[in-house]
Amino acid sequence: MNLYTAAFTYQIKRQICVPTNALLLGIILIFVCPSIAQTYEVWITDQSDSVTDSGGFLYIYDAETLVGNPSDAKPSAILDLSTDVNALCQETTQKTVRRPHMVFFTKDQTHAVISFLTGHVLIMDSNSKKAVACLSVGKNVHAAWPTPDQKMILAANMAEKTLVRIWTDYSAQTFAYDPVKDVMNLARLENGELPDNAPICPVTDHSSNYGFVTLRGGGLLMVDVTAAPMKVVETFSDVVIHPAGCGGKQVGNTMYLNSGGGWPVSPLAYDVYAMNLSTLPSRPTVQMISSRDTMFADSHGMVVVGRYLWSADRAGNNVEIIDTLSDLSVNTINLSGSISEDPAPDLIDAAPDGTYVFVGLRGPHPLTGNHQDVNNAVGSTPGIGVIKVRDDGKGGEFMGVSRITNMKDGRETADPHGLAVRSP
């Protein structure tokens, strides 16, 4: 048998593997496979003011740095939103930006959509990190969801109880909405089963045809977002879906939703629901698959890791893991301990290859979503928590925290919230 050195490389599972020797008859390859980290970024907003009564921050991290040593990781970019972003928004809306709350990426990852509690929806080019448009949709925007077909952004105006549809053309950088056809008044739908229709977080199914809008007072609206004007096609009462959900992830024909705390109607709340979308356009069925309503718990962010749904418990300082094949809870990752005494895990997202999960950790003086009687959103280590995924998503190990700080007069004011992973 003759030995030879192969003069080629082989890429498998994001590793570069070079066969150094091969036995011609036995076809036995000896590989040298140095691990190559997949390139992606983690974006997180800090709601604290960067100037007096205005601004905020956007932190962007290179994943390789963040997972390599979380405690020493420094962001590759820090954007003070009181400067160029605020100038653009003031020019187009005549309002100052404040409280950057949520961030989502378009399906093709080319643009970021950031919502501000001042009513602004900001669209950024995610490569250049430059703002390309800023719109005002009213007094407040809690969340602004870019639909998978990239034709719309759905904005939840809690203060005025409206759902706003923004038509989007990212390549032409044109973004607009019609105040008549594209603004839905949800307050007019309030009744005994839908007591407070301030929208929290709108999401759509993969087809981008149907929006599912969680409500502050409980219940859910299923909206045909392609109709002109938009049309509510199904309602679910506050008994079926409890107040203040802010999570929505589709796996196959199942949409997972939650309900949470932080509001007078529900200082503490934690429920996870599975909605069967296979019957669309007919009414979906809903099943509660997890509940911690009798515990010190507050459900907020969710992410899918492999076949598992990870649900962050902001008050309980842990992450529940649900098997989407059985819809049964199979594990809980406790985050409180030596790394962080009180992490307060909030919004959550996963690496593109599912090897790490990143979670925003709240600050000691949370600016949103906290009920002062229970302090469900108070945390001790504001920043990004890094969790190494184990067992293909069934478990995880808390690796560390990259801290974010904004000290003012000896007081830590940093309050991270919106978090999203981008794969360039």
N, C-alpha and C positions, 0 to 999 in steps of 0.2 A: 504493500500500500504506500502510495506517495502522498506526502503532505504538501499543501499549497496555501498561500495566503490570498484570500479573496480581496479583490480591489474594488469593493463596493460597500456602500452603507445601506442599512435597512432601518426604516422608521416604523416603530410599532408602539402604540399606546403612549405617544408623545415622548418616547425615548429614542435616542440615536444609538443603534446597536451595530457594532462593527465586527463581523465574523473574522477572527484572526487566523484560525486554522480550521481545516475541514478534512475529514477522512473521505476519500473518493468513494470507497466501497460502502462504508458504514453510514455515510451521509450524516455524520455527527458534527454539528457546528458548535464552536466555542465562541460565545458572544461577550464582548466588552460593552456594557451599556451604562454610560454615565447618565444620570438623571438630568433632564432638561426641563426647567419650569416653564409651564405654558404662560405666554404673555397675556396679561389682563390687568385691569385697574379696578380699584375700589374707591368709589366716590361717597362722601358723607357730608351732610350739611350741619353746620353749627348755628342754632337759632339765636345765639346771643348777639347783642349789638356790637358792630365793629366801630361805629361812631354813635354819638348820642341819639338815642331813639330811632336808629335806622341801621340798615345794612345787615350784616351777618357774614358767615364765612362758608366757603366750599373748599374741602380738603380732598386732594386726589393722591392716592398711593399706588405705587407700582407693587404688584402682588408679590413678586420675588422678594422684595425688601420686607414686605409686611409679614409674610409667612416665615421668613428666615429668622427673624428675631423681633417679635412684635414690640417688646418694650423699648427697643432702640430704634424702631423704624421711624423715619421722617417722611413726611409727604413730599412727593415730587413737585407738587404745586399747591399753593394756598391762594385762593381768590377772595379778596375783600370785596364783598358785593355792594359796598357803599360807593365804589368808584365807577368803573366803566359800566357795569350792569345798571347801577342806579341812574347814571346819566342817560342811558338809553331809555329806561323805563320812565323817567321823568319827562323826557322829550316826547314819548309816544302816548303816555297816559296822564301826565301832569300829577303823578303821585310818587311818593318816595317808597322804596321797597323796605320791608322789614319782615323778619321771621321766615327764612327759607325752611319750608316744612318737609316737603317730600321731593324725591327725585326718581324718575324712571327713564329708561332708554328706549328708543324706537327698536323695532324688531331687528333692523339691520345695523343697529349700534352706532349709527352715524350722528344721532342727535340725542341730547338730553332734554327732558322736560322737568322744570323745577317750579313748584307752586309756593307762593308766599301768602302768609296770612293777611297781607295787605290787599289781596285780591288780584295779584299779578300772576300771570303764567309766562314763564321765561323759556325760550327755546334756544339751546346752545349747540354749536357745532362741537361734537365731542372729540374730534381730532385736534382742532386748533384751540379748543377751550374758549372760543369767542362767542358772545351772545349775538344771535342773528335776528331775534324778534322778541318783543315784550308786549303783552296785551293785558288789559284790565277787564275782568269779567264781573266786577262788583266789589263789594266791601271785603270779601274774604275768599280764599281758595284753600281748602284743606288738602285736597289731592287733585292732581291732573293726570289722567291716564291716557297714554298714547295707544290707540287701538292697534292690534296686530297687523291689520291691512295698511296701516300708516296713512289712512285717509282722514282721521279724526283725532282730536283730544277731547276727553270728557272731563270737565272741571266741576268740582263739588263746591258750591258757594254755600257754606253753612249759615252765614250771618243772614242771608236773604232767602234761604231755603230754595235755591234754584240749582238745576243741573244745566250746564252750558256745553254745547257742542261746538268745538272749533274745527273748521275745515282746514286741512293741512296739505301743503305741497312742499315737501322738504327740499326737493331739488331746485324748485323755483324760489324757495324761501318766502312763500306767501302763506299767511295765516289769518283767518277772518271768521267771524260769526255774524249771523243775522239776529238782531234782538227779538224778532218776532218768531221766526221759524226754529231758531237754535237755542232758545232759552225756555226751559220747562219750569213752571211754577209748581213746586211740590207742596207748598203750604195748603193749596186748595184741596189736596187729597187727604188732609188730616181728618181722622175720625177716632172713634173709640179704640180701634185696633191698630191705628197708626197715629199715635198721639203727638209725635214731634218729628216732622219730616226733614229736619236739617240733614243733608247728605254728608256722609263721612268719607267713604271710599268707593268710587265707582270702578268696576272692572267689567270686561267683556269676555264672552266666550271666544274660542279660537277663530270663529268665522267673522268676528267683529259685527255681527248682526244684533246681538242682544247684550244690553248692559244690565248689570246687577248692582243695585245701589243700596248700600247699608245706611241705616238711619239712626240718628242720635237717640230717639225715643224707643227704638225697637221696630222690628219689621224689616221688610225688604221690598223694593220695587224692581220688577223685571221690565225693561224698557226696550222697545224697538228703536234703536238709535239710527237706523237707516231711513226711517219715515220722516216726512216733511209736513208738519212739524213732528218731533219725536212723540212717541205714544207709549203709555204704560199698558202692557198687555197682561200682566199678572201682578197681584199683590200678595204678600205673605205677612201675617199679623205679627205683633210683638210677642205673642205666645209661641209662635212657631220659631221665630228668630229673635233673640233677645237684643237689647240695645247696643249701639256703638261699636259695631264690628269694623275692623280695618284690616282685612286679609282676604285674598281671593286667588286661588291657584287651581288651574284646571289640569287634571290628569285623565287622559282618555276621555270618556264621556261623563266624568264626575267633576263638578266644581266644588272645591272646598272653601268654606266661608267661616268666619268666626264672629263672636261678640266679645266685647271687652269692657273695661272699667274706665274710671277717671272722670265720670260725669255725675251730676247730682242724682240722676235716676239710677245709676249703677256705679257707685264708687269702686266696687270690686266685682268683676265678672269674668268668667272664662268658659266659653263654649266653642266647640268646633262642629261644623255641620258638613254633611255630604249631600250635594244636590245632583240628582240624576238628570243629565242633559240629553240623554238618548231619545227622550220623548219630544224634544223641540220640533216644531213650534208649539206643541201642546204643553200644558202646565207641567213643570218638573216636580218630582217628589223630593222632599227634604227629610233627612234623618240626622238627629243629633248623635254624634259618635263619641264625643268626649265632653265632660263638664266638670268644672271645679268651682261652681258657684258658691259652695259652702266653705271654701277655703280662702286663704289670703292669696288670691290669684288674679291675674289680669292678662288676658290674651290680646296680643297685638299683631306682630309680624308672623308671616308664614313663608316657607320656601320648600321646594321639592328637591330631595336628594336621592337620586336613584329611584327606587319604588317607594320611598318613604317621605312622608310629610312631616316637616319640623315646625313646631308651633312654639313661639317664644312666650314665656310667662313672665311678664314685666315685674309683677309684684313678688312672685314666688322665686325669682332668680334661677330659673331653670328652662330647659327646652324639652318639651314633650315630643316623642317620636311615634308616629302613627303609620302602620303598614297599609298602603293604599290598596293592596290586594284583598285584605280582610276588613279594613277600616277599624282595626283594633289597635289600641295603644300598646306598644311593645317595649318602650324604654323611656327613661327620663335622664337628661344630662344635667347634673347640678353644677351651677356656675359659681356659687358663692364659696369662698374659701381663701386660701393663701394668695391667690392672684388678685382677687377682688372681694372685699368683704360684702359689698352690696352692689353688684353690677347693674341691676335693672335693665335686662336685655329688652330691646325694643324692636325696630325693624331689622330684617335679616335677609341675607342673600347668599348664594353659593357660587363657588368657582365654576367656570364652564365645564371642567372635567370632574366636578363633584368631589374633589379631594379635600377642600376646605370650605368652611362656612364662616361668614363674617356677620357680626351683629353689632348694631349701634348700642352703646351703653350710655345711659342718661347721667346728668350731672346732679350735684347736691341741691340745686335750685332750679328745678324743671320749669320751663316757661309755658308748656302746653301739656294737656292730657293728665294732669295730676289733681287728685282730690285731696285737699289739705287735711281732711279728717283721717285719712288712711295712708297718705303719701305713697300711693301705688307706683309712681314714676320717679321717685327720688333714688338716685344712685350715688356711689362714692368715687367712681373712677370713669369720668366722661371720656369717651373715645371709641375705638373699634376693638371688639373682642374677636380673637382668632381661635377657631375650633377646628382641630384636625378630625376629619371624618374617618370613622372606623366601621368595619363590617359592612361595607357597601352602602352605608347610610343608616344602618340600624343603631349605630353608636357614634360617640365622638369624645374627644379629649380637649379640654380647654387649655390652650397653649399660652395665652398671654393677652395683654392689652397694649395697644398703642394709644397713649394718652393724648387728649386734646385739652388745651387750657386757654382761658381768657380771664385773667385775674384783673379785678377792678377794686381798688381800695381794700386790698387784702381778702377779697371775696371771690371764690371761684364761680364764674358766671357761665362757663361753657355748658352747652346743652345740646349734644348731638341728637339728630333725629333721622332725617331721610338718608337712606343708604341704598346703593345699587352697585352691582358688579358689571363692568364693561369689558367685552372681549373685542379688541380692535380688529 
